[in-house]
């Protein structure tokens, strides 16, 4: 590419394209230590907006490519120290299969401890943000760029394991992007995620669990189980708030225990397998809970009201016949369904007020609770509102 010392901007440019344009003219070469930007339309505001998005600098003003190069070099050194005990040679010299396996091993390695994982993700993010501003600089060797791509690919896989699609995949060059997609797919992880985006009974099938259990990397398997459970519990909570919260608390307890035990350097694979088994068991129990209505003579949604009635009676320590509780849950469901006919219910206080009055009268008809406890009405109403919110 020929040296560029002057660029004339006469049309709007935004975000990453703007940063790349500025970086080109700032590229140094023999006899040139800076470039000239002739701005006909006023891009300073767009430039600072782009910098906020793609950099982590405290200053809101552009400070030059040289600072970005220093940041990238520093973060490469930090990351190199983190990976001192990891053999990454297969990524650079191995066959495609060996490269994919190396990426997945690197993702597992980064998860050896919670602190290492956190520091790695932060360092790569910082490096990538700075590299966006100086990617065309000749001060980076081919080896530097290879390691930048390696660390970014590892971060993207780990990001996808925890949060979904990594935000920087499209910015990678085609070779690394293809390799990254292959690493996600090589253990069937991509297929698991595709199913998990729309929670259905398939997620609880033996076949689905077999696919998860086939993953040989324990920390990666735990990440997948944790994410799928979070999705499944969130879906369950939309119908059955009280039981959804209970399962969410149980998941948090297992994950907290996992993170605490990861701080131990002697953390053995047997312990990792134990955590994965606990998460798999929780997924199985969630499946059992979702299907528990079938033997009670009520449907899945009526079971949600039964559970809140049961939980409230336990919380406030009063007895109530189980058969009457089942019948009451059916009647509550009918009232909520009636109010759900109004598509604009969430914006209409009159419908909310009618729902509350109808429920209070119904509870009184059934003698629930046996003595007046105002908080009981509040908790039942919260479940009714929660159910009606997602029933549209």
Helices and strands as residue ranges (DSSP letters): E 6-9, H 15-26, E 36-39, H 44-54, H 65-82, H 89-93, H 96-110, H 114-134, H 142-162, G 169-171, H 174-186, H 189-196, G 201-204, H 206-213, H 218-239, H 241-262, H 269-290, G 292-295, H 300-315, H 322-339, G 345-347, H 349-365, H 374-390
